[in-house]
Amino acid sequence: MTNLTIGTVLGDAGARAELDARRFNRHTFWVGQSGSGKTYALGVLLEQLLLETELPMLILDPNGDFTRLRETRATANDADASRIAAADIRVFRSGAGVGDGDRLHVRFVDLVPSSKAAVLRMDPIADAEEYNALIHVEQEAESFDARDMLPDLRASDDPALVGLANRMENLEVLEWELWSRGALSVVDTIDQRPRATVLDLGGFEHRPEPKVAALAVLEHLWSRREERRPLLIVIDEAHNLCSPNPETAVERALTEQLVQIAAEGRKFGLWLLLSTQRPTKIHPNVLSQCDNLALMRVNAPRDLAELADVFGFASEEAIRRSAQFVQGQALFAGGFIAEPTFVQMGARLTEEAGGDVKVPLRAGEE
């Protein structure tokens, strides 16, 4: 059995807290309110998975917290630093300032028809003519680029094509940085199964882009599920992608895809690790499928009651104790640990790219 050392057992000085790596073939829920140390602690686990397993990971990272996963700290021992440095870790960035790094792109043409319609806020029935025109246009287009598409659409005598051009321009969809425009998509890299693929979702200019990026990747993984190639899908700040009350068509499509993966993905090797601040912000049909729990400080009575109701393998008393946790303390329960255990999380080996912004103080003060 491969154990992942994540820290020490609270109240048992020197005892290592360990998780069973084999049990990440079930979905995991990681929760803690702001300031609990949730993101830092999640990094401790991801580092151990890199060091002690061959499990590929896809990390959907809305705040860029894991974009430095390749960089080890000076405090890391030489052996661990060498192994992480040798690991195949790919980082794809969004937004300005990426420089020569890999940019996060997906292909519009790879989306399923209903998702294309969602991106263009198009109803397949109410907007049937434009929808049909879109299907035929994108099948012929070499790229999804305003410079190529809009003039051709507008030159047409077909009112549906002109209407489609107006819709695209008004929504500014063709201007999105997300589209690969005939170049490689991030799914081409994910298909190679690097040890870790980090998708920085936080830099896009248009609000729907991060969710469309996640939708494109998850749809692709689901379309190839019969290959049964294991992948741990880590979603930080998961409430942004898996809300119980999705509002837009893109959000509904994304939530539906995650619900499907939560319900059926385990048998295909698609395993979720969802990290968030509150359980009530996650769709219940996803939350209920999680067999592993990592609980850091949570104070809200409603959230504690929800956790006790969903995760019956941890006692209500143990769950309520989380309200008194200090930063870095956690309760682990479920299939990946022998019994519910209170843990002081260990130190990170790699750099955390995010973190709180400090209040400016006068010189000489802290």
Stockholm file with secondary structure:
# STOCKHOLM 1.0

chainA/1-366         MTNLTIGTVLGDAGARAELDARRFNRHTFWVGQSGSGKTYALGVLLEQLLLETELPMLILDPNGDFTRLRETRATANDADASRIAAADIRVFRSGAGVGDGDRLHVRFVDLVPSSKAAVLRMDPIADAEEYNALIHVEQEAESFDARDMLPDLRASDDPALVGLANRMENLEVLEWELWSRGALSVVDTIDQRPRATVLDLGGFEHRPEPKVAALAVLEHLWSRREERRPLLIVIDEAHNLCSPNPETAVERALTEQLVQIAAEGRKFGLWLLLSTQRPTKIHPNVLSQCDNLALMRVNAPRDLAELADVFGFASEEAIRRSAQFVQGQALFAGGFIAEPTFVQMGARLTEEAGGDVKVPLRAGEE
#=GR chainA/1-366 SS CCEEEEEEETTSTTCEEEEEGGGGGSEEEEECCTTSCHHHHHHHHHHHHHHHCCCCEEEEETTCTTTTTTCBCTTSCHHHHHHHHHSCEEEEECSTTCTTSEECCBCGGGSCHHHHHHHTTCCTTTTHHHHHHHHHHHHHCSCCCHHHHHHHHHTCSCHHHHHHHHHHHHHTGGGCTTBCTTSCCHHHHHTTCCSEEEEECTTCSSTTHHHHHHHHHHHHHHHTGGGCCCEEEEETTGGGTSCSSCCSHHHHHHHHHHHHHHHHGGGGTEEEEEEESCGGGSCHHHHTTEEEEEECCCCCHHHHHHHHHHCTTSCHHHHHGGGGCCTTEEEEEETTSSSCEEEEECCCSBCCSCCCCCCCCCTTCC
#=GC SS_cons         CCEEEEEEETTSTTCEEEEEGGGGGSEEEEECCTTSCHHHHHHHHHHHHHHHCCCCEEEEETTCTTTTTTCBCTTSCHHHHHHHHHSCEEEEECSTTCTTSEECCBCGGGSCHHHHHHHTTCCTTTTHHHHHHHHHHHHHCSCCCHHHHHHHHHTCSCHHHHHHHHHHHHHTGGGCTTBCTTSCCHHHHHTTCCSEEEEECTTCSSTTHHHHHHHHHHHHHHHTGGGCCCEEEEETTGGGTSCSSCCSHHHHHHHHHHHHHHHHGGGGTEEEEEEESCGGGSCHHHHTTEEEEEECCCCCHHHHHHHHHHCTTSCHHHHHGGGGCCTTEEEEEETTSSSCEEEEECCCSBCCSCCCCCCCCCTTCC
//
